[in-house]
Structures are given as structure tokens and as C-alpha cells.
Amino acid sequence: MTTIKLYLQDSDLSEETAKIVELINGEQPIIRLDRTIFHAQGGGQKSDIGLIDNVLVTHASHSDNYVDHYVSDFGNLEVGQEVNISIDINNRLIHSNHHVAGHLIAALIEKSFPDLQATGGHHWPGQSRVEFSGNLPPIEKVQESLKSDLAEAIIENLPVQVKGDPYGSRKIAIGNFPAVSCGGTHPKSLGRLREVEVTKIKSQKGVLRVSYSVAN
């Protein structure tokens, strides 16, 4: 069996129902469901938090074909039980916005500086950054180009769309920028971002690192 990750098809889902397929005792108990809206931590994006019925979910992670939902205890929950699941929507929006901001920075820099390629990203609030490799341009040029391009893309409220099979070949496309493979959550348009600030650009050992923050 596998956990169906409903958030891959619709990142706006905040409430759903599911069936408990396994309860795992341990230092921190784990609940496994037949389907979930909880984004499992990975791809540079933090986990969702929320509730399974009245039980608090503090973390979600990938485990083979399952999503493990970490809880303090099981309460009265039982295997086979139908439950209501809900995520902390404000927490989801913060992480979705940081994630799509990282994609946007990567797309804009790769367009303006074709010799650069995004090689990784970390989208946690307070730690957000995107790294590039290639023929590194002067930092001042990157900073000047990126500041105006970010503001313009947000004002234009470019759409953010899921391309391909959400459960197989899923990609994310911002406006007309090339689609990129991604398993994270994102807003449906850039207007939700309000503002993205480039806080630092650093070039070292052939890597360009762009750090950023997103207005909540």
C-alpha cells in the first residue's frame, strides 16, 4: 500500500478525510493514512503540521511509499478508522510562498544569466537560499537584475501551474518559464507573495548563493 499525497494535485486543500492504515508505537508515535494532505518534509520545504481528528501532528516525513505523521500519542484512534485531517493553513502558506519564491529566483537568474544553472535550494523561513553553478557573473549585476525582475513578476501575478501527472511526472511552471520537477506545495499565482527580498548574494568556490526572505 502507499499513501496518496493529495497535496501534489491541489496545494490549496486544507481539510479532508482519510483512513488509518497503521499505528506505529515508538519514542514518537507515527500514524499512517491511506491518503494525506500533509506535505512530507523534503525538497527543501518544511513539513506541514495540523490535526488528525483531535490528535496534533507535529511533523510529517517520507518513509518508503508512506507518509509518516508524527504525534505525541494516538488518543482513541484505531486502525481502519475514518478520520478528519486538517493542516495549519497559515503554516502551509508560509512554506508554499518561500518555496515558490525559490523557484522564481532560479527561473529569473537562469533567464538573465544563461551560463548559470540552479543546483539546489533550501526554502525554510530564515534560511532560504538558492545555489547556482556555472560561469559566475559579478554579484552587483545579479543583484541589480534580480531586484527589479522579482518585483515585476509579482506585480504581474504570474500563474503557478502543475504540469504533467501530479503523481508521476509532476512539474511546476511559473508563467512561461520552463517547468521544473517538484514535489512541494505552491500558491496558484505569484500575487500571494507580496514581496521577496534578496538578503545576500555570495560567490565562493564556483557557487553563487542567493539568500532571500518572503513577506508573510
Secondary structure, DSSP 8 states (H G I E B T S, - for coil): ---EEGGGT-TT--EEEEEEEEEE-SSS-EEEESEE----BBTTB----EEETTEEEEEEEEETTEEEEEES--TT--TT-EEEEEE-HHHHHHHHHHHHHHHHHHHHHHHH-TTEEEEEEE--TTT-EEEEEES---HHHHHHHHHHHHHHHHHTT-BEEEES-TTSS-EEEETTS--EE--S---SBGGGG--EEEEEEEEETTEEEEEEEE--
